Amino acid sequence: MAKEQISDYEQQRQANIAERDALIKQLALDAASAAFQPKPVGRPAGRPPVNGNKAHKKTVVKRVKEEVLPRRTSSRLAGLTADSEVAKRKAEDEYEAVQQAARAKRQRVSGNLDLTDIVVAGKGWDKSENYLVDVFSRGAKPYERTFGDSEVKETSDKELRALREKMSGLELYEGFEPNRIKITPERIYSLGFHPEPSKALVFAGDKLGNLGIFDASQTTNPAPKTEPIKAEDLDPEFDDDDLPTPAITSFHLHTRTIAAFQFSPLNASHLYTASYDSSLRLLDLTKSTSSEVYGPSDSEADEPLSGIEVDPLSPHVLYFSRLDGFVGRHDTRAPTSSATDVYQLSEKKIGGFSIHPQYPHFLATASLDRFMRVWDLRKMKGKGDTRAPVCVGEHLSRLSVSHAAFNAVGQVATASYDDTVKIHSFEGMGGWKAGHTVEEAAMEPSAIVRHNNQTGRWVTILRAQWQAQPSDSVQRFCIGNMNRFVDLYTAKGEQLAQLGGDGITAVPAVAQFHPTNDWVAGGTASGKLCLWM
């Protein structure tokens, strides 16, 4: 019988069956070989895996804090018999002393403490330089007096009492209320009287370069002093603009702040002004002209000027200070190329300076670096840009010094942000040779007056200003008071008066004496004028 022909389908089916049987046999062999492998050694019960998720935590052993006792000492080395009563008593005494000292350190102190005795580190404490008092009491307290009639009456010195009564008797100008005498449009930075003694002419320079002039001889008809007017009696349609206004003349001399001005000692109709616009100008009151007498050669240079002084012996020579620490000497007669000498006297701002009225070769400066320095212009040191006068002496304050002013007898008054006004007295300056130096002790102030000088941003810096030629030869100066007064002091630091009055609504920060008369003017940040005569 012939062999049957197998179809393709049957051949494929038989091949699949053979392949499946071979795979089953191979799996059976693998299982049989695995049965003969040794079993792994297991972990003890309760032991965590080495690389498990949970970290092994060590048991923290708590340490018991033991009391530190005095170290035992050798009785044999101390020459004592072992177990003697003396050794036991000594050990007990030492232990008790240590315990008592420890208790004393922790025990509170209920009595009074003097800060001088409990300074731990830093500079030693000095009550006279207690800056903490200044920090907590420097705020202004409007209309709160610190000097008045009671202090005048309690004065035992007859001459001082008479002077206090005289200066305290100055009355606020009655022609117009202070808040109506707006002498300048903006904040007053500089103020002064014309030297004419028969008429009170007040000049003021403001922040925007305006110069205002007020004639105090003008009068109005003040209302008679009667009983206080009741609120129901007031006219509801009354307007303050209906009140008479003072006649004030104003000129726009500079493009920026008029920081200072001074009349020429040779010609009272000549007024020199110094400005932040880097220029000095001469205002001729008779010719009604204003001309520039000094300015940087580069018209775009920014060298703000902070002060000006006219040489009393050579009125054609002008001294000026700059905010960048330079002081200049300008001769109005010399050609422009050689008319000016400039010296760097400080690395920081010079806020104010002055020259000695009798010996103008001596110069005093006050600067932001906290120094008041006296210079001698007769002797120079250095060459080129480093050429500068010799420093006679210097005094360091705790904070920056705002101004330094010479009086007629050679005393220097400074106002500082450490809330002090200091008076430095230098004797025999006329006999000092060129290059003379003053010892540090001689630069110390002869008098220190506690005074709130924290003006802040919106009030002009307070400066102590001397009366140029007091009629009674008693040197005195005035300075603005943050409580809306003007304070008057002698060169010994004795207060003479505290000038105020009704209608003063701002701090008269810029204060000045008339050169010879006992007239005092004060200017405010709103451009208003206060005048006492």
C-alpha positions in Angstrom: 0.0 0.0 0.0 1.5 3.2 -1.0 2.5 5.7 1.7 -0.1 8.4 2.2 0.8 11.9 1.2 0.9 14.3 4.3 -0.5 17.8 3.7 1.4 21.0 4.6 -1.1 21.7 7.4 -0.4 18.3 9.0 3.3 18.8 8.8 3.1 22.2 10.5 0.9 20.7 13.3 3.3 17.8 14.0 6.3 20.3 14.1 4.5 22.4 16.7 3.8 19.3 18.9 7.4 18.3 18.8 8.6 21.8 19.8 6.2 21.8 22.7 7.3 18.5 24.0 11.0 19.6 23.9 10.2 22.7 25.9 8.4 20.7 28.6 11.3 18.3 28.9 13.7 21.2 29.3 11.6 22.8 32.1 11.5 19.5 33.9 15.3 19.2 33.8 15.7 22.7 35.2 13.4 22.0 38.1 15.1 18.8 38.9 18.6 20.5 39.1 17.2 23.3 41.3 16.0 20.8 43.9 19.6 19.8 44.6 20.8 23.4 45.4 21.8 24.2 49.2 19.3 26.5 51.1 20.5 30.0 52.2 21.1 30.5 55.9 18.3 32.6 57.4 18.5 35.7 59.6 17.9 35.5 63.3 14.4 36.4 64.3 13.8 40.1 65.0 17.0 41.3 63.2 16.3 44.0 60.6 17.7 43.7 57.1 21.0 45.4 56.4 19.8 47.3 53.4 16.2 47.6 54.4 14.0 50.7 54.4 14.1 51.1 58.2 17.4 52.6 59.5 19.0 51.0 62.5 18.5 53.1 65.6 21.0 53.1 68.4 19.9 53.3 71.9 20.7 56.7 73.4 22.3 56.5 76.8 21.2 59.3 79.1 24.0 61.0 81.0 23.4 62.1 84.5 24.8 65.5 85.2 27.0 65.3 88.2 27.7 68.2 90.5 31.3 69.4 90.1 33.0 69.2 93.5 36.3 70.8 94.6 39.3 68.7 93.7 40.8 66.8 96.6 44.2 67.9 97.8 47.0 65.9 99.3 47.2 66.2 103.1 50.6 64.7 103.0 51.9 67.4 100.7 50.2 70.0 102.7 52.0 68.8 105.8 48.8 67.6 107.6 48.1 64.4 109.4 45.8 62.0 107.5 42.2 62.1 108.5 42.9 65.0 110.8 40.2 67.4 111.8 42.2 70.3 110.3 42.2 68.7 106.8 38.5 68.0 107.0 37.7 71.5 108.1 39.8 73.0 105.3 38.1 70.9 102.7 34.7 71.9 104.0 35.6 75.6 104.0 36.9 75.5 100.4 33.7 73.7 99.2 31.5 76.3 101.0 33.5 79.2 99.4 33.0 77.8 95.9 29.3 77.3 96.5 28.9 80.8 97.9 30.7 82.4 95.0 28.5 80.5 92.5 25.3 81.6 94.4 26.6 85.2 94.4 26.9 85.3 90.6 23.3 84.1 90.1 21.8 86.4 92.7 20.0 89.5 91.4 21.2 93.0 92.4 18.4 95.1 93.8 20.4 98.3 94.5 21.4 101.2 92.2 24.1 100.6 89.6 26.6 103.2 88.3 27.3 102.6 84.6 30.9 103.6 85.2 31.4 100.6 87.5 29.7 98.0 85.3 31.3 98.6 81.9 32.1 95.2 80.4 33.8 96.0 77.2 34.4 99.0 74.8 35.2 102.6 75.7 35.0 103.7 79.3 31.8 105.5 80.3 31.9 109.2 80.8 28.8 111.0 82.1 29.7 114.2 80.4 29.5 112.4 77.0 26.3 110.5 77.7 25.1 110.2 74.1 22.2 108.0 75.2 20.5 111.0 76.8 20.7 112.7 73.4 19.1 109.8 71.6 16.0 109.7 73.8 15.6 113.5 74.4 16.5 114.9 71.0 12.9 115.3 69.7 11.6 118.8 69.3 9.0 120.0 71.8 7.3 123.0 70.3 6.9 126.0 72.6 8.4 124.2 75.6 10.8 126.6 77.3 14.1 125.6 78.9 15.0 129.1 80.0 12.8 131.9 81.3 12.0 134.5 83.9 12.7 132.1 86.8 16.2 131.5 85.7 16.8 135.2 85.3 15.5 136.0 88.8 17.7 133.3 90.3 20.9 134.7 88.9 23.2 135.8 91.7 25.8 137.6 89.6 24.6 141.2 89.2 26.2 141.9 85.8 25.0 138.6 84.3 21.5 139.2 85.7 21.4 142.7 84.2 22.5 141.3 80.8 19.9 138.5 81.0 17.2 141.0 81.8 18.3 143.2 78.9 18.4 140.4 76.3 15.2 138.7 77.6 13.5 142.0 77.2 13.8 141.9 73.4 10.2 141.8 72.0 8.9 140.2 68.9 8.4 142.7 66.0 4.8 144.0 66.2 4.5 145.5 62.7 3.4 142.2 61.2 3.0 138.7 62.5 5.9 136.4 61.7 3.7 134.1 59.6 2.9 137.0 57.3 6.5 138.2 56.8 7.4 135.7 54.0 10.8 137.2 53.1 11.7 134.4 50.6 9.6 132.0 48.5 11.5 128.9 49.7 13.4 127.6 52.8 15.9 130.2 54.2 19.5 129.1 54.2 21.3 132.4 55.0 20.2 135.4 56.9 21.7 138.7 58.0 21.2 142.4 58.8 22.5 145.4 56.9 25.2 147.0 59.1 23.2 150.3 59.2 22.4 150.9 62.9 19.5 153.4 62.3 17.2 151.0 60.3 16.6 147.3 60.5 17.1 145.9 57.0 17.0 142.1 56.9 18.4 140.1 54.0 17.7 136.4 53.4 18.8 133.8 50.8 16.7 130.8 50.1 17.0 127.3 48.5 16.3 128.4 44.9 18.7 131.3 44.8 16.3 134.1 45.7 17.5 137.0 47.9 14.7 138.7 49.9 14.9 142.1 51.6 12.6 143.3 54.4 12.6 146.8 55.9 11.4 146.6 59.5 10.9 150.4 59.7 7.6 150.0 57.7 4.6 150.2 60.0 1.0 149.2 59.9 -1.7 150.0 62.4 -1.8 147.1 64.8 -5.1 146.4 66.5 -5.3 147.7 70.1 -4.8 145.1 72.7 -8.3 144.3 74.1 -10.0 141.3 75.7 -9.8 138.1 73.7 -12.3 137.9 70.8 -14.9 135.1 71.2 -15.5 132.6 68.4 -19.1 133.7 67.9 -18.0 137.3 67.4 -15.8 136.5 64.4 -17.0 137.4 61.0 -17.5 134.2 59.0 -16.7 136.0 55.7 -13.4 137.3 57.1 -10.3 136.3 55.1 -6.7 136.5 56.2 -5.9 137.9 52.8 -7.7 141.1 53.9 -4.9 141.8 56.4 -2.1 144.2 55.3 1.0 142.5 53.9 4.6 143.8 54.4 6.5 145.2 51.5 9.3 142.8 50.6 11.7 143.0 47.7 13.1 139.8 46.2 15.7 139.1 43.5 16.6 135.9 41.8 20.4 136.2 42.0 21.5 132.5 41.7 20.1 129.4 40.1 20.7 127.3 43.2 20.8 127.8 47.0 22.3 131.0 48.4 24.4 129.3 51.2 25.9 132.5 52.7 26.4 136.2 52.1 28.4 139.0 53.6 28.6 142.8 53.3 31.8 144.4 52.4 33.5 146.2 55.4 34.7 148.9 52.9 31.4 149.6 51.2 28.1 148.7 52.9 26.2 148.9 49.6 28.2 145.8 48.3 26.9 142.4 49.2 28.8 139.3 48.3 26.8 136.0 47.9 28.0 132.4 47.7 25.8 129.7 46.1 25.5 126.0 45.3 25.7 127.0 41.7 29.5 127.3 42.2 29.6 131.1 41.9 30.3 134.2 43.9 28.3 137.3 43.0 28.5 141.0 44.0 25.2 142.8 44.4 25.7 146.6 44.2 22.7 148.1 46.0 23.4 151.7 44.7 23.8 150.7 41.0 21.1 148.0 41.2 23.4 145.5 39.5 24.6 141.9 40.2 27.8 140.7 38.7 29.7 137.4 39.0 33.1 137.8 40.7 34.1 134.2 40.7 33.2 130.9 39.0 34.9 127.8 37.8 36.7 128.1 34.4 34.5 125.2 33.2 31.0 126.5 33.1 29.7 122.9 33.5 31.7 122.2 36.6 29.7 121.5 39.8 31.6 122.9 42.8 28.9 124.1 45.3 30.0 126.8 47.7 29.0 126.6 51.3 30.5 129.9 52.8 32.0 133.2 52.1 34.2 135.6 54.2 35.5 139.1 53.2 39.0 139.9 54.4 38.4 142.8 56.9 41.9 144.2 56.2 41.9 143.6 52.5 38.2 143.9 51.3 39.2 142.9 47.8 40.1 139.4 49.0 37.4 136.9 49.3 37.5 133.5 51.0 35.1 130.7 50.2 34.5 127.1 51.1 33.2 124.2 49.0 31.1 121.2 49.8 33.9 118.9 48.5 36.3 119.9 51.3 38.2 122.8 49.5 38.7 126.4 50.7 39.6 129.1 48.2 41.1 132.6 48.2 40.0 134.9 45.4 41.5 138.4 44.7 39.0 140.5 42.8 41.8 142.8 41.5 43.9 140.1 39.9 43.5 138.7 36.4 41.2 135.7 36.2 44.0 133.2 35.5 45.9 134.0 38.7 43.1 135.3 40.9 42.2 132.2 42.8 44.1 129.8 45.1 42.3 126.6 46.2 43.4 124.3 49.0 42.0 120.9 50.0 41.6 121.1 53.8 39.3 118.1 54.3 38.4 114.9 52.5 34.7 115.5 53.3 32.2 118.3 53.2 33.2 121.6 54.8 29.9 122.9 56.2 31.2 126.3 57.5 34.3 128.3 58.1 35.4 131.8 59.2 38.5 133.9 59.4 39.8 135.8 62.5 38.4 139.4 62.4 41.8 140.8 63.6 44.2 138.3 62.1 42.6 137.1 58.9 45.5 134.8 58.1 43.9 132.4 60.7 41.1 130.3 59.4 38.7 127.9 61.2 36.9 125.1 59.4 34.2 122.6 60.4 33.7 119.5 58.4 31.7 116.3 58.1 34.8 114.3 59.2 34.0 115.5 62.8 37.0 117.9 63.0 37.2 121.6 63.8 40.6 122.8 62.6 42.5 126.1 62.7 44.8 126.9 59.8 47.6 129.5 59.3 47.6 130.9 55.8 51.1 132.5 56.2 52.9 129.2 55.9 52.2 126.6 53.2 53.3 123.0 52.8 53.3 120.7 49.8 53.5 121.5 46.1 51.1 121.6 43.3 47.7 120.2 44.0 48.8 119.2 47.5 49.8 122.7 48.5 47.9 123.8 51.6 48.3 126.0 54.7 49.7 124.5 57.9 47.2 123.2 60.4 47.6 124.9 63.8 45.5 122.5 65.7 42.4 120.3 65.5 39.6 119.1 67.8 37.6 115.9 67.2 33.9 115.7 68.1 31.8 112.6 68.5 29.7 113.5 65.4 30.0 115.9 62.4 30.6 119.6 63.1 28.3 121.9 61.2 30.0 125.3 61.5 32.9 127.1 63.1 32.8 130.9 63.7 35.4 133.3 65.1 34.4 136.2 67.3 36.1 139.6 67.7 38.5 138.3 70.4 39.5 135.0 68.7 37.1 132.5 70.2 35.6 129.8 68.0 32.0 128.6 68.4 31.0 125.3 66.8 27.7 123.5 66.6 27.8 119.7 66.2 25.4 116.8 65.7 26.5 115.4 69.0 24.1 118.0 70.4 26.7 120.3 71.8 27.8 123.9 71.2 31.5 124.3 72.0 33.5 127.4 72.6 37.2 127.2 72.0 39.4 130.0 73.4 42.8 130.8 72.0 44.8 133.5 73.8 47.6 135.5 72.2 47.0 134.6 68.6 48.5 137.9 67.5 51.9 136.7 68.8 51.9 133.4 67.1 54.6 133.0 64.6 54.0 131.4 61.2 53.7 127.7 61.5 52.9 127.8 65.2 51.1 124.7 66.4 48.7 124.3 69.4 48.9 121.3 71.7 45.9 119.0 71.9 45.0 120.1 75.4 44.8 123.7 74.3 42.4 122.7 71.5 39.9 121.5 74.1 36.8 123.7 74.4 36.7 126.1 77.3 32.9 125.8 77.5 30.3 123.2 76.3 26.6 123.9 76.0 24.1 121.1 75.7 21.9 121.9 72.8 19.5 119.9 70.5 21.0 120.2 67.0 19.0 117.4 65.4 17.3 119.4 62.6 16.4 116.5 60.3 15.8 116.8 56.6 13.4 119.7 56.4 15.0 122.2 58.8 18.2 124.2 57.9 21.3 123.2 59.9 21.7 125.1 63.2 24.7 127.4 63.4 26.1 129.5 66.3 26.6 133.0 65.0 28.4 135.7 67.0 27.5 139.4 67.3 30.3 141.1 65.4 30.7 144.2 67.6 28.6 144.1 70.8 28.1 147.6 72.3 29.0 146.4 75.8 32.0 144.3 74.6 30.4 141.1 76.1 30.8 138.4 73.5 27.6 136.6 72.7 26.1 134.4 70.0 22.7 133.2 68.9 21.5 129.8 67.6 18.1 128.5 66.6 16.2 126.2 69.0 14.1 123.2 67.8 11.3 124.2 70.2 10.7 127.3 68.0 12.9 129.7 69.9 16.2 131.5 69.4 18.8 131.0 72.2 21.3 133.6 73.2 24.6 132.6 75.0 27.7 134.3 76.3 31.2 133.1 75.4 31.3 131.3 78.7 28.3 129.2 77.8 25.9 131.1 80.0 22.4 131.4 78.5 21.1 135.0 78.3 17.7 134.6 76.8 15.3 132.4 74.9 13.5 134.5 72.4 10.0 133.4 71.3 6.5 134.8 70.8 3.0 134.2 69.5 2.7 133.5 65.8 5.9 131.6 65.4 4.7 128.4 63.6 8.1 126.9 62.6 11.6 126.6 63.8 13.7 129.8 63.3 16.7 127.7 62.4 18.8 130.4 60.7 19.5 133.0 63.4 21.7 136.2 63.2 22.6 139.2 65.4 22.8 142.7 64.0 26.5 143.6 64.0 26.2 146.4 66.7 22.5 146.7 67.8 20.8 144.1 70.0 18.5 143.0 67.2 18.0 139.3 66.4 16.5 137.7 63.3 15.4 134.1 62.7 14.5 132.5 59.4 12.3 129.4 59.0 12.0 126.6 56.4 8.9 128.2 55.0 10.7 131.4 54.2 9.1 133.3 57.1 11.0 135.9 59.2 11.0 136.4 63.0 12.5 139.6 64.3 13.2 140.7 67.9 14.1 144.3 68.7 
